[in-house]
Amino acid sequence: MLPRRLPMRILCALIALAATSGWALPACAQAPDDQALRARAKSGIDLLMDGKLDESIAIFREIQKSDPQSPLGDLLEANALWWKIYYSTGNLVDPDVFIATNKAVTPNNPAFDKLTSSAISKAEARIKAGQEVARSQLYAGMAWGLRGRLLALRDKRMATARAAKKMRASLLEAARLDSSLTDAYAGLGNYNYYVDTLSAIVKMLGFFIGLPRGNRADGLKQLELCATKGELARAEAKFYLAKNLSRPNERQFERSAQLFGELARQYPSNALWPMMVASIQCRMGHIEPCESGYRAVLKMTTQRMNGADVSLHRAARAALQRRHPGMKIE
């Protein structure tokens, strides 16, 4: 009798032996390769960027079941949870702001932490085994980047810097091993940009942990590269590029609005994108498109009950209320 938890490699060896000995054993199912998993992942990422978070998570969990040893499904579900946390606690009106207004831990935080840890562990196991090393470095770096993004959302500066340092090392190695892994430049671009534009106190904190310097111009170029040629991170790179270009030290509002508009056309169900376009119009002093944009978000989210749309509806109402104190916003 075979043990209940026979390792797959031993089971497959027995099945191979069965082919020559006449034993009647079930076929050894082979997990799909990473390319097949990524093809499935892209449909989930499209749902995620279209604001359909729960539907995207269902696909990412299918990927986990298809290959439990792959870090990809855990990584992508963690990313979906990051967006849930961002929608529920982040500043959804000002595109250049990432710090949460509410620092309370959300119900999604424990699962997010577990998934990022799992993705990192699975990626490191593959690296140690010499299995798809470049892509495993990419996934490890992306997971560290996600962890850093949540820490940044909570304004935990030292912990963010530590995660960013680990992200950078993994992504640089991935790009060195395989120059076609353009997704690496989403994290590297943000690293270069933010480290070069951080406040002096944050740079001082970085000094104590040996945080490598960044380069603002290189960071924008790397984000542009990923936003144009990335595979899994293309839309998010465009999101970050648009956010960065809207910051006071850039003030490239027309380009930022263009990028957010492209996201709005590509993902028409997500009210975040027209919200961002409206906010940029406000920055440029274009009052009519600014306010009509916020009202369009209100209308778009009125009958929706999912968490992201509830948050966006509330944010659009608050934005209009700030512009018209005392007025009843319908």
C-alpha positions in Angstrom: 0.0 0.0 0.0 1.3 3.5 -0.9 1.6 6.1 1.8 -1.0 8.8 1.8 1.4 11.7 1.2 3.9 10.1 -1.2 6.1 12.9 -2.7 5.2 13.7 -6.3 8.7 12.9 -7.6 8.5 9.4 -6.2 5.0 8.9 -7.4 6.0 9.9 -10.9 9.0 7.6 -10.8 6.7 4.7 -9.9 4.4 5.6 -12.7 7.3 5.6 -15.2 8.2 2.2 -13.9 4.6 1.1 -14.3 4.8 1.8 -18.1 7.3 -1.0 -18.5 6.0 -3.4 -15.9 2.2 -3.4 -16.7 1.1 -1.9 -13.4 -2.3 -0.1 -13.5 -1.6 3.3 -12.0 -3.1 6.7 -12.8 -1.4 9.1 -15.2 1.1 11.5 -13.6 -0.5 14.9 -14.1 2.1 17.6 -14.9 1.6 21.1 -13.6 1.3 23.8 -16.4 4.4 25.7 -17.2 4.9 29.3 -16.2 4.0 30.6 -19.6 0.6 28.9 -19.5 0.0 30.2 -16.0 0.9 33.7 -17.1 -1.6 33.5 -20.0 -4.3 32.8 -17.5 -3.0 35.4 -15.1 -3.4 38.2 -17.7 -7.2 37.7 -17.8 -7.2 38.1 -14.0 -5.0 41.2 -14.1 -7.4 42.7 -16.6 -10.3 42.1 -14.2 -8.2 43.6 -11.3 -7.4 46.8 -13.2 -11.1 47.0 -14.3 -12.1 47.1 -10.6 -13.4 43.6 -10.4 -11.3 42.5 -7.6 -13.2 39.4 -6.4 -13.4 38.0 -9.9 -9.7 38.5 -10.3 -8.9 36.7 -7.1 -11.0 33.7 -8.3 -8.6 33.4 -11.3 -5.5 33.8 -9.2 -6.7 31.0 -6.9 -7.2 28.8 -9.9 -3.5 29.4 -10.7 -2.6 28.4 -7.2 -4.5 25.1 -7.6 -3.0 24.5 -11.0 0.5 24.7 -9.6 0.7 24.9 -5.8 4.5 25.2 -6.0 4.5 28.3 -8.2 4.7 31.7 -6.5 2.7 33.4 -9.2 -0.8 32.7 -7.9 0.1 33.8 -4.4 1.8 36.9 -5.7 -1.2 38.0 -7.8 -3.7 37.4 -5.1 -1.6 39.4 -2.7 -1.6 42.2 -5.3 -5.4 42.1 -5.5 -5.6 42.3 -1.7 -3.2 45.3 -1.8 -5.7 47.1 -4.1 -8.6 46.2 -1.7 -6.6 47.8 1.2 -5.8 50.8 -1.0 -9.4 51.3 -2.0 -10.6 51.1 1.6 -7.9 53.2 3.3 -5.9 55.2 0.7 -6.4 58.7 -0.6 -8.4 58.1 -3.8 -8.7 61.8 -4.8 -5.1 63.1 -4.9 -3.2 61.0 -7.4 0.3 61.8 -6.1 -0.6 60.8 -2.5 -0.1 57.2 -1.4 -0.2 57.5 2.4 -3.3 56.0 4.0 -5.6 58.4 5.8 -6.6 55.6 8.1 -3.8 53.5 9.5 -6.0 50.8 11.1 -5.3 47.3 10.0 -7.9 46.0 7.6 -9.4 42.5 7.5 -7.3 41.8 4.4 -3.9 42.5 6.1 -3.3 39.0 7.6 -4.1 37.2 4.3 -1.9 39.7 2.4 1.0 39.0 4.8 0.6 35.3 4.4 0.4 35.4 0.6 3.5 37.6 0.2 5.5 35.4 2.6 4.4 32.3 0.6 5.3 33.9 -2.7 8.7 34.8 -1.5 9.3 31.3 0.0 8.2 29.5 -3.1 10.3 31.8 -5.3 13.4 31.3 -3.1 12.9 27.5 -3.2 12.9 27.6 -7.0 16.0 29.8 -7.0 17.8 27.4 -4.7 16.7 24.4 -6.9 17.9 26.2 -10.0 14.4 26.2 -11.4 13.5 29.2 -13.7 15.9 31.3 -11.7 15.4 34.6 -13.6 11.7 34.5 -13.4 11.7 33.3 -9.8 13.9 36.3 -8.9 11.3 38.5 -10.7 8.5 37.0 -8.6 10.5 37.3 -5.4 11.2 41.0 -6.2 7.6 41.7 -7.0 6.5 40.1 -3.7 9.0 42.2 -1.8 7.7 45.2 -3.7 4.1 44.5 -2.7 5.2 44.2 0.9 7.0 47.6 0.6 3.9 49.1 -1.0 1.7 48.2 2.0 4.3 49.4 4.5 4.5 52.7 2.5 0.8 53.0 2.6 1.1 52.8 6.4 4.0 55.3 6.4 6.4 52.7 8.0 9.5 54.2 6.6 12.3 52.0 7.8 10.4 48.8 7.1 9.5 50.1 3.7 13.2 50.9 3.0 14.2 47.3 4.0 11.6 45.7 1.8 12.6 48.1 -1.1 16.2 47.1 -0.8 15.4 43.4 -1.1 13.0 44.1 -4.0 15.7 46.0 -5.8 18.3 43.2 -5.4 15.9 40.5 -6.7 14.7 42.6 -9.7 18.2 43.6 -10.7 19.2 40.0 -10.7 16.2 39.0 -12.7 16.9 41.7 -15.3 20.6 40.7 -15.4 19.7 37.0 -16.0 17.0 37.7 -18.6 16.7 41.1 -20.3 13.3 40.3 -21.6 11.7 40.4 -18.1 10.5 44.0 -18.6 8.1 43.6 -15.6 11.2 44.1 -13.4 11.3 47.8 -14.4 8.0 48.6 -12.7 9.6 48.0 -9.3 13.0 49.3 -10.3 11.5 52.4 -11.7 9.5 53.2 -8.6 12.6 52.5 -6.5 14.8 54.8 -8.5 12.1 57.5 -8.6 11.1 57.5 -4.9 14.5 57.0 -3.4 15.8 60.0 -5.3 12.8 62.2 -4.4 12.3 61.2 -0.8 12.6 63.7 2.1 16.0 64.1 3.8 14.9 62.3 6.9 13.9 59.2 4.8 17.3 59.3 3.0 19.0 59.4 6.4 17.1 56.3 7.5 18.2 54.7 4.2 21.8 55.5 5.1 21.6 53.3 8.2 20.5 50.2 6.2 22.8 50.8 3.2 19.9 51.7 0.8 21.4 52.2 -2.7 20.8 55.6 -4.3 18.1 56.1 -6.8 17.8 58.2 -9.9 14.6 60.1 -10.7 15.1 60.4 -14.4 16.0 56.7 -14.8 13.0 55.8 -12.7 10.6 57.6 -15.0 12.2 56.0 -18.0 12.0 52.5 -16.5 8.3 53.0 -15.6 7.7 54.2 -19.2 9.4 51.1 -20.5 7.3 48.7 -18.4 4.1 50.7 -19.2 4.8 50.1 -22.9 6.3 46.7 -23.0 5.6 45.0 -19.7 3.8 41.6 -19.5 2.0 41.3 -16.1 2.9 44.8 -14.7 2.1 47.0 -17.7 -1.1 48.6 -16.4 0.3 49.1 -12.9 3.4 50.7 -14.3 1.2 53.1 -16.2 -0.7 53.9 -13.0 2.5 54.7 -11.1 4.0 56.7 -14.0 0.8 58.8 -14.2 0.9 59.3 -10.4 4.5 60.3 -10.4 4.1 62.8 -13.2 1.3 64.5 -11.2 3.6 65.2 -8.3 4.6 68.8 -7.5 8.2 68.2 -8.5 7.0 67.0 -12.0 3.9 68.9 -12.8 3.4 67.0 -16.1 -0.3 67.2 -15.7 -1.3 66.8 -19.4 0.8 63.6 -19.7 -0.6 62.3 -16.4 -4.1 62.9 -17.5 -3.4 61.2 -20.8 -2.1 58.1 -19.1 -5.0 57.9 -16.7 -7.4 58.5 -19.7 -5.8 55.5 -21.4 -6.4 53.4 -18.4 -10.0 54.6 -18.2 -10.6 53.5 -21.8 -8.9 50.2 -21.4 -10.7 49.4 -18.1 -14.0 51.2 -18.3 -15.7 49.6 -15.3 -13.1 51.0 -12.8 -14.2 54.3 -11.5 -10.7 55.0 -10.1 -9.4 56.0 -13.6 -12.0 58.8 -14.3 -11.6 59.9 -10.7 -7.9 60.4 -11.4 -8.6 62.2 -14.7 -11.0 64.6 -12.8 -8.4 65.2 -10.1 -5.8 66.2 -12.7 -8.2 68.5 -14.4 -8.7 70.2 -11.0 -4.9 70.6 -10.7 -4.8 72.3 -14.1 -7.7 74.7 -13.1 -10.1 73.2 -15.5 -13.2 73.5 -13.4 -15.9 72.1 -15.7 -14.2 68.8 -16.6 -13.0 68.5 -13.0 -16.4 68.7 -11.4 -18.2 66.8 -14.2 -15.6 64.1 -13.8 -16.3 63.7 -10.1 -20.1 63.7 -10.8 -19.6 61.0 -13.4 -17.8 58.9 -10.8 -20.7 59.4 -8.4 -23.2 58.3 -11.0 -21.1 55.4 -12.1 -20.8 54.0 -8.5 -24.3 54.8 -7.2 -25.8 51.4 -7.6 -22.7 49.4 -6.9 -22.1 47.6 -3.6 -18.5 46.3 -3.8 -16.0 47.8 -1.5 -13.9 49.6 -4.2 -17.0 51.4 -5.6 -18.3 52.3 -2.2 -15.0 54.0 -1.4 -14.8 55.7 -4.7 -18.3 57.0 -4.4 -17.5 58.4 -0.9 -14.3 60.0 -2.2 -16.0 61.7 -5.2 -18.7 63.1 -2.9 -16.1 64.4 -0.5 -14.1 66.0 -3.3 -17.2 67.8 -4.6 -18.2 68.8 -1.0 -14.7 70.4 -0.5 -15.3 72.4 -3.7 -18.8 73.5 -2.6 -19.0 73.6 1.2 -22.6 73.5 2.5 -24.0 72.4 -0.9 -26.0 69.1 -0.9 -24.2 66.8 -3.3 -26.5 64.4 -5.1 
